[in-house]
Amino acid sequence: MTTDLTDRDLCRVRLRFFDLLKSFFQDKPDAEQLSRWRGIFAALEKEPVTEQLDATVRQLAEFLADTSLQQIQDEHYALFIDPYSDRQLPLTASRYLDGKNYGPSLAGFRDILKQAQLIREESVTDPEDSLPIMLDTLISLIQDEKHGTTGTRHLQDQLLRSFLVPTVKRIKDRIDNMTDVLFYQKCLAFLDAYLELEQGLLDEETVSEQQ
């Protein structure tokens, strides 16, 4: 992923991936979004990255090509909207890292927001440590890096390793035990594989800085 890419080019690639990942969890899918996903994954199939990530890309591309919008919307409703669903899928870090919402992990994530000087918009109703907001925070940090702000890599690394990676793995474990939510199972597998790639990228950067 890093071959022949400048730092700014790499930031652009990372931003595109995280924008895609955030789109899975941010809003109710519609026809335009489904068309966008189909186009993106058809293109990603032609650009191999790693064996693990390529496998999740291939599975999503094949699934999206043969799945109706209604099926994906039904999954979204059952997982994220319906208060009576037995398949509800919480997306807050503290729920998985502390066993309850508004646990100590939330304070840790708020510290990252404070260090990055990021303030949640009043129109955003999701909990601060929800998966979409954590992804959006990482996007903001990468944008700052792209524009030359120093010190964001440390916060990116902290957010990734302490919050995003462990939270996503636990969400993935939970959804893998459910039935009839195949789209979001594949989305979580793709997200998990991409975050593994991100960890490797940040490891490379750390080694490079130490040399």
C-alpha positions in Angstrom: 0.0 0.0 0.0 2.9 2.3 0.6 4.9 1.5 -2.5 5.6 4.6 -4.7 3.2 6.8 -2.8 4.1 10.2 -1.4 2.8 11.0 2.1 0.0 13.1 0.6 -0.9 10.4 -1.8 -1.0 7.9 1.0 -3.3 10.2 3.0 -5.7 10.4 0.1 -5.9 6.6 -0.2 -6.4 6.2 3.5 -9.1 8.9 3.5 -11.0 7.1 0.7 -10.9 3.8 2.6 -12.2 5.4 5.8 -14.9 7.3 4.0 -16.1 4.1 2.5 -15.9 2.3 5.9 -17.8 5.0 7.7 -20.6 4.9 5.0 -21.6 1.4 6.1 -22.7 2.6 9.5 -23.6 6.2 9.2 -27.0 6.3 7.4 -29.7 4.1 6.1 -28.5 2.7 2.8 -30.3 4.0 -0.3 -30.2 3.2 -4.0 -27.5 5.8 -4.6 -25.3 4.4 -1.9 -25.8 0.8 -3.1 -24.7 1.8 -6.6 -21.7 3.5 -5.2 -20.7 0.5 -3.1 -21.1 -1.8 -6.1 -18.9 0.4 -8.2 -16.2 0.8 -5.5 -15.9 -2.9 -4.8 -15.9 -3.9 -8.4 -12.9 -1.5 -8.8 -11.2 -2.7 -5.6 -11.3 -6.3 -6.9 -8.9 -5.3 -9.6 -6.4 -3.8 -7.2 -4.9 -6.5 -5.0 -3.5 -5.3 -1.6 -3.1 -8.1 0.9 -4.5 -11.7 0.9 -6.8 -11.0 3.9 -8.2 -7.7 2.6 -8.6 -9.0 -1.0 -10.7 -11.9 0.3 -13.1 -9.5 2.1 -13.3 -7.3 -0.9 -14.1 -10.2 -3.2 -16.8 -11.4 -0.9 -18.4 -8.0 -0.6 -18.2 -7.4 -4.4 -20.0 -10.7 -5.1 -22.6 -10.2 -2.4 -23.4 -6.6 -3.5 -23.8 -7.7 -7.1 -26.6 -10.2 -6.2 -28.3 -8.5 -3.2 -31.3 -6.2 -3.3 -31.4 -2.8 -1.5 -34.3 -4.0 0.5 -32.3 -6.9 2.0 -29.6 -4.5 3.1 -32.1 -2.0 4.5 -33.7 -4.8 6.5 -30.4 -5.7 8.0 -29.7 -2.1 8.8 -33.1 -1.7 10.5 -32.7 -4.9 12.6 -29.2 -4.1 13.7 -29.3 -0.3 14.3 -32.9 1.0 14.4 -35.5 -1.5 15.7 -35.6 -1.2 19.5 -37.2 -4.6 19.8 -34.8 -6.5 17.6 -32.9 -9.4 19.2 -30.1 -8.7 16.7 -29.4 -5.1 17.9 -25.7 -4.3 17.5 -24.3 -1.6 19.8 -21.4 0.4 18.2 -19.9 2.2 21.2 -16.4 1.4 22.3 -17.1 1.5 26.0 -19.9 -1.1 25.6 -17.3 -3.6 24.4 -14.2 -2.4 26.2 -15.8 -1.7 29.6 -19.0 -3.8 29.4 -21.2 -0.8 29.7 -21.9 2.5 27.9 -20.2 5.6 29.3 -17.4 3.6 30.9 -13.8 4.6 31.4 -13.0 4.1 27.7 -15.2 7.1 26.8 -13.0 9.3 29.0 -10.0 8.0 27.1 -11.5 8.7 23.8 -12.6 12.2 24.9 -8.9 12.8 25.8 -8.0 12.1 22.1 -10.6 14.5 20.9 -9.3 17.2 23.3 -5.7 16.7 22.2 -6.8 16.9 18.6 -8.9 20.0 19.3 -12.0 18.3 17.8 -15.4 19.2 19.0 -18.5 17.2 18.2 -21.1 19.0 16.1 -24.4 19.7 17.9 -26.3 18.0 15.1 -24.6 14.7 15.8 -26.6 12.5 18.2 -24.5 9.4 18.3 -22.5 8.7 21.5 -19.0 10.2 21.3 -17.3 6.8 21.2 -19.6 5.2 18.6 -17.9 3.5 15.7 -19.0 6.2 13.1 -17.6 9.0 15.2 -14.3 7.2 15.9 -13.9 6.6 12.2 -14.8 10.3 11.5 -12.2 11.3 14.2 -9.5 9.2 12.4 -10.5 10.9 9.1 -10.0 14.3 10.7 -6.6 13.3 12.0 -5.5 12.0 8.6 -6.8 15.2 7.0 -4.7 17.3 9.4 -1.7 15.2 8.5 -2.4 15.7 4.8 -2.4 19.5 5.4 0.9 19.4 7.3 -0.2 19.3 10.9 2.5 17.6 13.1 1.8 15.1 15.9 -1.3 13.6 14.4 0.3 10.2 13.8 0.6 9.6 17.5 -3.1 10.3 18.0 -4.0 8.1 15.0 -1.9 5.3 16.5 -3.6 5.7 19.9 -7.1 5.8 18.5 -6.4 2.8 16.2 -4.8 0.5 18.8 -6.6 1.4 22.0 -10.1 1.9 20.6 -10.9 1.1 17.0 -9.1 -2.3 16.6 -10.3 -3.9 19.8 -13.8 -2.5 19.5 -14.2 -3.7 15.9 -12.9 -7.2 16.7 -15.5 -7.5 19.5 -18.3 -6.2 17.3 -17.2 -8.6 14.6 -17.3 -11.5 17.1 -20.8 -10.6 18.1 -22.2 -10.2 14.6 -20.6 -13.4 13.4 -22.9 -15.3 15.8 -26.0 -13.8 14.3 -28.0 -15.0 11.3 -29.5 -13.2 8.4 -27.2 -10.2 8.6 -24.7 -11.3 5.9 -24.0 -7.9 4.5 -22.9 -6.3 7.8 -20.9 -9.5 8.7 -19.0 -8.9 5.5 -18.7 -5.2 6.2 -17.2 -5.9 9.6 -14.8 -8.5 8.1 -13.7 -5.9 5.6 -13.3 -3.2 8.3 -11.3 -5.6 10.5 -9.0 -6.6 7.7 -8.4 -2.9 6.7 -7.6 -1.9 10.3 -5.0 -4.7 10.3 -3.4 -3.1 7.3 -3.5 0.3 9.0 -1.6 -1.1 12.0 1.0 -2.4 9.7 1.3 1.0 8.0 1.7 2.8 11.3 4.3 0.2 12.4 6.3 1.0 9.2 6.1 4.7 9.9 7.4 4.2 13.5 10.4 2.1 12.2 11.1 4.7 9.6 11.1 7.5 12.1 13.5 5.6 14.4 16.1 5.0 11.7 
